[in-house]
C-alpha cells in the first residue's frame, strides 16, 4: 500500500510538471500560426518539417493529414509540389523512414515530391539524406548537425520545381 501511494505521488508530481511545461510551451508559441486546410489548398509548394516518432509521422500530424480527405477527393492537392524535413534525438532515430511515411500520403494526394536527392554537395555536409533534410537534436533541443545550407537548398529546389509545374500548367 505504501509503495503504491509513493508511486501515485511521483506520478502526480510528474503530471503536474508536465502540465506546467505544456502550459509554458502554449504560451511561448501562441503567436505561431497553425496550418489549416485552406493553406494546403492555396499553396503551390508545401514543405513539411515534422519530428520523428519511432520512425513514423507524429500522431498530431497524422490527425491533420486525415482531415484532408475532402481536398483530396476534389483534386485540390493534385500537382502541388511537396518536400519534407525531420528531426530525431539520435542519428538513426528513423528520420528517413519518417519522411518516406509522410511521402506515402503525398503520393495518394497526387503531389509531386521534390526531394533534394544528391543535387548539391551540401546534402553530404548535413548527413546525406536524399529524401529530405534531417537533423539530430540533443537533450536540450539543440541541433547537432549544421543543416542551414541543406535546408536552404531543399527549400529553393522545392520552390523552383513548383514554378516549373505552375508554368507548365498555364
C-alpha positions in Angstrom: 0.0 0.0 0.0 2.8 2.4 0.9 4.7 1.6 -2.3 1.5 2.3 -4.4 1.0 5.6 -2.6 4.6 6.6 -3.2 4.2 5.8 -6.9 1.0 7.7 -7.2 2.7 10.7 -5.6 5.6 10.5 -8.1 3.2 10.2 -11.0 1.1 13.2 -9.8 4.2 15.3 -9.4 5.4 14.3 -12.9 2.0 15.1 -14.3 2.0 18.5 -12.7 5.4 19.3 -14.0 4.4 18.1 -17.5 1.3 20.3 -17.4 3.4 23.3 -16.4 5.8 22.6 -19.3 2.9 22.3 -21.7 1.3 25.5 -20.5 4.6 27.3 -20.9 5.0 25.9 -24.4 1.5 27.0 -25.3 2.2 30.5 -24.0 5.5 30.7 -25.8 4.1 29.6 -29.2 0.6 31.2 -29.1 1.7 33.7 -31.8 2.8 31.0 -34.2 0.1 30.4 -36.8 -1.2 26.8 -37.2 -1.6 25.3 -40.7 -5.1 25.0 -42.0 -6.7 23.0 -44.8 -7.1 26.4 -46.6 -3.3 26.8 -46.5 -2.9 23.4 -48.3 -5.4 24.5 -50.9 -3.9 27.9 -51.9 -0.2 26.9 -51.7 1.7 25.8 -54.8 4.5 24.3 -52.7 4.4 22.8 -49.3 7.4 21.9 -47.1 6.6 19.7 -44.1 9.0 19.8 -41.2 8.0 17.3 -38.6 9.7 15.4 -35.7 10.2 11.7 -35.9 8.1 9.4 -33.7 9.5 5.9 -33.7 10.3 6.2 -37.4 6.8 7.5 -38.3 4.8 10.6 -38.6 3.7 12.1 -35.2 0.1 11.4 -34.2 -0.8 15.1 -34.3 0.4 15.4 -37.9 -1.4 12.2 -38.9 -4.6 13.6 -37.4 -4.3 16.7 -39.5 -3.5 14.7 -42.6 -6.5 12.6 -42.0 -8.7 15.7 -42.4 -7.5 16.3 -45.9 -9.9 13.8 -47.5 -12.2 16.4 -48.9 -9.4 18.3 -50.5 -8.0 15.1 -51.9 -11.4 13.9 -53.2 -12.0 17.2 -55.0 -8.5 17.2 -56.6 -7.3 20.2 -54.7 -4.0 18.7 -53.7 -3.0 17.1 -57.0 0.1 18.5 -58.7 1.2 20.5 -55.7 4.9 20.3 -55.1 5.9 18.9 -51.6 9.0 18.2 -49.7 9.8 17.1 -46.2 12.3 17.5 -43.4 12.5 15.9 -40.0 14.5 15.6 -36.7 15.1 13.0 -34.1 17.1 12.7 -30.8 19.6 10.2 -32.2 21.3 9.9 -35.5 19.5 6.7 -36.6 16.2 7.5 -35.0 14.0 6.9 -38.0 14.4 10.2 -39.9 14.4 8.7 -43.4 11.5 6.4 -42.6 9.5 9.3 -41.2 10.0 11.3 -44.4 9.1 8.3 -46.5 6.0 7.7 -44.4 4.9 11.2 -44.9 5.5 10.9 -48.7 3.1 8.0 -48.8 0.2 10.4 -48.1 1.7 12.9 -50.6 1.6 10.2 -53.3 -2.0 9.5 -52.5 -2.8 13.2 -52.9 -1.2 13.2 -56.3 1.5 15.6 -55.4 4.9 16.0 -57.0 7.6 15.2 -54.4 10.7 17.4 -54.7 13.2 15.6 -52.6 16.7 17.1 -52.5 18.3 13.9 -53.7 22.0 14.4 -54.2 21.6 17.5 -56.2 24.1 19.6 -54.3 27.2 18.8 -52.2 25.6 20.5 -49.1 23.5 17.4 -48.7 26.5 15.4 -47.7 27.6 18.1 -45.2 24.5 17.6 -43.2 24.3 13.8 -43.1 23.5 12.9 -46.7 19.7 12.2 -46.5 18.4 12.3 -50.1 14.7 12.2 -49.0 14.8 15.4 -47.1 16.9 17.3 -44.6 17.1 15.5 -41.2 18.9 16.6 -38.1 19.7 15.2 -34.8 18.6 17.2 -31.8 20.2 16.8 -28.4 18.6 16.7 -24.9 18.5 20.5 -24.7 16.8 20.9 -28.1 20.0 22.0 -29.9 20.6 20.8 -33.5 23.8 18.6 -33.7 24.4 18.9 -37.4 24.6 22.2 -39.3 21.8 21.9 -41.7 21.2 25.5 -42.7 22.7 25.2 -46.2 20.8 22.0 -46.8 17.5 23.5 -45.7 18.1 26.5 -48.0 18.9 24.2 -50.9 15.9 22.0 -50.3 13.6 25.0 -50.0 14.9 26.6 -53.1 14.6 23.3 -55.0 11.0 22.9 -53.9 10.1 26.4 -54.9 11.9 26.0 -58.3 10.1 22.8 -59.1 6.8 24.4 -58.1 7.5 27.3 -60.5 8.2 24.8 -63.3 4.9 22.9 -62.6 2.9 26.2 -62.5 4.4 27.4 -65.7 3.7 24.1 -67.4 0.0 24.2 -66.3 -0.5 27.7 -67.8 
